[in-house]
Amino acid sequence: MSPFAVFDTFGVVSNETHGHVPASYILITIAVLFTALSYGKMVKIFPEAGSAYTYTKKTMNPQLGFLVGWSALLDYLFLPMINALLAGIYLSASFPSVPAWVWILGLILTITIMNISGVKIAVNANMLFVLFQLLVAILFVVLTIRAIINDDGISGFALNPFYSEDIKLSLLFSGASILALSFLGFDAVTTLAEETISPEKNIPKGIFLIAFVGGIFFITMTYFMQSLYPDVSVIKDIEGASPVIAKHIGGILFQSIFTSGALVSVLASGLASQMSASRLMYAMGRDGVLPRKWFGYLDKKTQTPIFNLIFIGLLSLSALFLDLVVATSLINFGAFTAFSFVNLSVLMYYVKNKQRMKRTSFIGYVIFPVIGLAFLIYLWFSLDQLAILFGLSWFTIGFGLLLWITKGFKVKPPEYQFVENN
């Protein structure tokens, strides 16, 4: 989950929503916050690696859990590839004489080696990367405010980015379905439950804070950007609107700093997403759903799933052949599947255990997940056809694999018996 994701989608969503990007961010933030509460409840009950895959198989059944985990793999597996794609796009623009594949391969090798070295090294590096992005983003806001005051004075700050006469709810949800990309990865912390001290206490707090602070950050950033550029059609390259705005507010010098922040963003996001994907595959490999010898293996020295990291690194090489639109379409399907079933898992857990739960639990275990699920269902209908087509194709492959593993549903998928260390 990268702070700089707000810049990648601003131009496209502004055009889609007719200048109401902050309003769309409010919608997706609400959906994510209620889903974050559901993640928090599930990780308290099941403090294991595996995230949505684990929660679904524990509260519903192993077969459905496998299919949810398989669909969620789209989200996790293709995030590193998207970051490799972005690295090629950013650096090729700055160094056109160098082939894009050089930058793509370089990023994949860097994040793979850092993740193999261990979780602590990856986390420490990621903290520095995120801090740099935040500093650049803060400078971006300051320069944007100055530009608004110089252009229009105080009158330039209005409520139009949130509401105007021509606002349309359908367009806001369409924009929100794209902006979901900014939040992809907020749930990744749950895949590290087995590496966390007191996961039942710390991960629910962490995941909610990640979603809440991220939402406030995205809404604030886009408010000032939208106030400066109410109509992005004046920019020739709508997809590359953010670098143009950076040059407008700070000249070539700040545009260079902004590009550096974008590259750090790509590295940080790639590092975190590859780590999370490897842990999800480890959970499925440990269960025997995927070949345990390879996917359920942890290196004795670094305690990292080294084969999974290498596999994801190789898969990320598909960035050499795919474009950004196709890759992001795949991710949306996987993310919405995982988010939906985490909310459903909370509901199902309540149904099975309501006899021994408090009366007040109804709010947190029924009302909140229903609200989160309702937003997600609307977002499902806002997905483009390409996302649904690729997602269903991936789901069909997973269903075929499940048939083979269970011998036509005659046996249950193998399952690892988790024992918490006290």
Beta strands, then each sheet from edge to edge (+ up, - down):
end
